[in-house]
């Protein structure tokens, strides 16, 4: 009998925006009317840059997974989020196009609760067809919370992803159990800006400690697993002490309770279970038993076994402290500022032109001349190399993962940008190709000629008049992950 | 075999409006102001003008499309009129179109007029605008100062020049232009400034500060062209000023997309200058060109252009600038009229304004800023950004020079 390749989780990842808003700064602005927020005014919450949304963070979460997959094809990409930028337009399709996935990839958006991603993860893990190609499940959130609300304090922005398929799995599925319950601890009607939530004590008692607890107990019983054998209890409740209480009731060791990353990231909604799973897998020893749960109008429970395969990829970079709460409000459109007339520029997108150039814009596709080898962006009919000028010789090549450095740069205080100054410059790709492009996630005085940069997928401009946004790649400094 | 433009076209007369924030003047007022000055000494009537070229760049912010606004403002007698546009080098395009029409023998007298009314936008600087539906999808929505500031970072890195020294040289460029502009009654900015003023000014696009940027102005300038023979016949015994070269180089995307360009120079300026010098018989520009009006939209642009035009050796512009080579009293005065920096920059008019100053200097009419000796002057006019532009180099001088 031929050895069947194990089916399971091939890799996981998480993406955390670089900016980390100090909760003490949020509290400092609200203490006059909401002194009760004081107990939450600890640590940092991840804060998306103005040019990040659920789509861009999903792209960044998926990129390391694709590199770990090598050339293995991806059959499906599912994007989970309760803060999808588009209601009509498949958001997962934007992600797939940025990643350069084949057009036969099945793309779908799932939404509506914090367990949107785990429901999809269960579905993918249960499809144990040996021939099935890998499936990507990614979740990302950029949610806005009402100023001075508890959610504003505890939520964060970020994304996480997992790839499921046949191959060197880092974890395999032992079993799952799911229950739905129209238990409305919070809701947001379509078109509304903010969630409306009920008393937290009730959510804890009737929700986590009954619906959640029952689902977990059912899963353990079904698969004949003792609670005491759980090595990593991944429970993404960010309400204080809930996870510990559930663990205690179940008989799971207190030491097995995984941290919620609340101090550095915050609750990233539908991405929270995958993000905590990623962190747990990186810590888990071979053979460790992982219990993953997600709570939201019911409960998903997964029992996973860590293998001896090392986890591909790395922990997210530590990020940068942000102390301007007003900047946070401005980034989220919660504070109208005087941006001057230059901000009135009409950013209407010609959708015909956008489709014609979709590979150029989505996957940073340029052309490589078959005659002289010159890489150029945009790709063109006639080669840019003055010693070549061959016609119709170029084949597509993506610059998205190509190493590059700065030729020249500026910090422009005249141009409109939601985060002044507007930084842009000529970027030279090490293997060839030059593009005038924007920078993002930079520090003051960090830019200099020769600086190594990498490409990230971001919102280029918002068209508020029509409710559209366009995306493109930007350059960001390569930083050592140890810093 | 092409024989070029040298001495085939004479400047019969020129006119230039006062540049500045002309709140109370329409583009039509500005066109007429420049035209009346030129016509007054041309010795011809409007009816004798055979064809006209109108240069206007940001027509959506002022006159609108076509050459009709020119024909209407001057009540031209139903003659051929063409509107041209090549960004900030638009004025030079009007001059080129008109000059070649005379050189071809098609017309005896032609008008080249550039105008721009920029102060109807409601904010400082050039208007924001689309760069085309496809380019908007990926090109940064950059400003002109941002685009030209790139030169400074690449230049300092390439030549290993301390940023502080470069910034000081840039400051000297602006101080010099303000000194010159102060002597020019038509200039937009007529105040003198100090190096300290420049260095202390708020940053616009690093390392460019407020005083590293030229004024955005309303204004018009024009030239009436004819043949040297007709010029002599109309004004016997008068000095005849002719065109020696009218060259233009246009980026083909190489600087923007290919990695050979250093980011620290204007490649088109080098090409246009080489052809212009060949056309005008100039072999040593630093000694043979007696004055230059260059496209000093930003101090750094003027600085790198000194090398691109062959006025300074590679890597030496900082030293030459600080040594005063390009000051009004220096060996090769640059922007004796104050340049874009202080005369002002009504985009469509600027190329013609540059030639206007050379014309004044050649005829000894430059008043307080008159230079000792000018036989040959150079005007360099740039449209676009350092990595992607059109660059014109025109050389004008005495007939026979």
Interface residues (C-beta under 8 A of the other chain):
Chain A: X340 X341 X342 X344 X345 X346 X347 X349 X350 X353 X354 X356 X357 X360 X361 X374 X376 X377 X378 X380 X384 X385 X386 X407 X408 X409 X410 X411 X412 X413 X414 X415 X416 X421 X422 X424 X425 X426 X428 X432 X433 X434 X435 X436 X437 X438 X447 X448 X449 X450 X460 X461 X470 X472
Chain B: X121 X122 X123 X125 X128 X129 X130 X133 X134 X136 X137 X138 X139 X140 X141 X142 X143 X145 X146 X149 X150 X151 X152 X153 X154 X156 X157 X202 X203 X204 X205 X206 X208 X252 X253 X254 X256 X257 X258 X259 X260 X263 X264 X387
